[in-house]
Amino acid sequence: MKENIPDPKSKYDDVVEKDSKCVMQTYGRQPLVLSKGRGAVVRDVFGREYIDCVAGIAVNNVGHCHPKVTEALKAQAGELIHVSNLYYTEVQAELACELVSVTGMERVFFCNSGAEAMEAAMKLARARTGKSGFIAAEHSFHGRTIGALSVTYKSVYRSPFEPPVSTDTSFVPYSDAGAIRESINKNTAAVVLEPIQGEGGVNVPDPDYLKEVREICDETDTLLIFDEVQTGFGRTGKWFCKEHFGAEPDIMSMAKAIGGGFPMGAIAARDGLSFERSEHASTFGGGPLASAAALASIRVIREEKLPERAVETGAYFMEKLRNMDRDDVVEVRGKGLMIGVEIAYPCGKFVDYARENGVLVNCTSDSVLRLVPPLVITKEQIDTVVGVLEQA
Ligand SMILES: *Cc1c(COP(=O)(O)O)cnc(C)c1O
């Protein structure tokens, strides 16, 4: 008699077939069906393991299924999954105060994703300044909703959905404070910047750039928004990337790693800058499950000193990448465990080779390998990753 053990090949085929039939084909997917993750490793339905240098795109900072995050979710799911923001919950209030503490800002507003956080930031800027224009950087990425798209640079992301919400957006070269000074006009509500650009190719600005932009914004009465969606929660070796540059925004957006893998977004704003009653809302924003996950995740980042760890392992990683015996690497750049390896040609083939050899990496901006592993990745795992990339 045949034993009834599910065949991984038929499982794989079944998933891919259902996806191709029923899901809008917006993603260029890798040929992997993932089913489990622990720490910096994920496993597919064939039982093959991969060191994950994608981490859900800078989301799983505390590692996959961190026991404290999983436990917090399980416990919360048995108490209360959702209630309206018409009511208080203990877990949301607790999280808000933790976020105020780690960001150094005055108040937060909760939503559910990075794009939504940018929407909130832009709405708040317009509401409090009475102006409608924005200045953003070339190669910026701020999300896919119509508002966030109007400050996102790549025209393939924007052009099918024209006109933008903000018809007064100027894109200026990144890391050029003078260009911002020249572009600010009477209608500019805010300057919107990633403190290190992620999707744009892991671009690190000059050390003085953000401080200079802060001064320009102060002189011209313009708000400054930092998009810390990708750079936040220890990724770059500080709780937030702004700390590297000694510049404070008026509003900052957060998402990706905030919930230890559970979806959540938020903005934080400095003293005196806030939405007023009924100005903004979100049904799910700051819900009990997301709040519990975020609270647990923030505590893990603090207890396990993950920002400090990112400094150390990031430096080790970059050093090893720079010492690779290859002549097609143009540059290795980044901060902490947000690393870009620019290759002299499109890097799609690297991604395939790495995957076939047990390492997941992502290619952004055509020729930049983006390495954003869980912050718990070990030096041993980094050695394996570099070994594979060296041979790719
Ligand atoms: C990913 C990202 C966003 C969008 O976040 P979503 O959760 O996908 O909407 C916005 N800004 C930056 C810098 C990002 O990296």
Ligand as a Chemical Component Dictionary entry (heavy atoms), coordinates in Angstrom:
data_LIG
# 
_chem_comp.id                   LIG 
_chem_comp.type                 NON-POLYMER 
_chem_comp.pdbx_formal_charge   0 
_chem_comp.three_letter_code    LIG 
# 
loop_
_chem_comp_atom.comp_id 
_chem_comp_atom.atom_id 
_chem_comp_atom.alt_atom_id 
_chem_comp_atom.type_symbol 
_chem_comp_atom.charge 
_chem_comp_atom.model_Cartn_x 
_chem_comp_atom.model_Cartn_y 
_chem_comp_atom.model_Cartn_z 
_chem_comp_atom.pdbx_ordinal 
LIG C1 C1 C 0 9.448  49.447 1.677 1  
LIG C2 C2 C 0 9.495  50.921 1.765 2  
LIG C3 C3 C 0 8.317  51.694 1.751 3  
LIG C4 C4 C 0 6.966  51.096 1.513 4  
LIG O1 O1 O 0 6.581  50.207 2.500 5  
LIG P1 P1 P 0 5.338  49.215 2.247 6  
LIG O2 O2 O 0 5.123  48.591 3.593 7  
LIG O3 O3 O 0 5.754  48.252 1.183 8  
LIG O4 O4 O 0 4.193  50.042 1.815 9  
LIG C5 C5 C 0 8.438  53.061 1.939 10 
LIG N1 N1 N 0 9.636  53.633 2.125 11 
LIG C6 C6 C 0 10.781 52.924 2.137 12 
LIG C7 C7 C 0 12.082 53.612 2.367 13 
LIG C8 C8 C 0 10.745 51.537 1.947 14 
LIG O5 O5 O 0 11.883 50.841 1.923 15 
# 
loop_
_chem_comp_bond.comp_id 
_chem_comp_bond.atom_id_1 
_chem_comp_bond.atom_id_2 
_chem_comp_bond.value_order 
_chem_comp_bond.pdbx_ordinal 
LIG C1 C2 SING 1  
LIG C2 C3 SING 2  
LIG C2 C8 DOUB 3  
LIG C3 C4 SING 4  
LIG C3 C5 DOUB 5  
LIG C4 O1 SING 6  
LIG O1 P1 SING 7  
LIG P1 O2 DOUB 8  
LIG P1 O3 SING 9  
LIG P1 O4 SING 10 
LIG C5 N1 SING 11 
LIG N1 C6 DOUB 12 
LIG C6 C7 SING 13 
LIG C6 C8 SING 14 
LIG C8 O5 SING 15 
# 
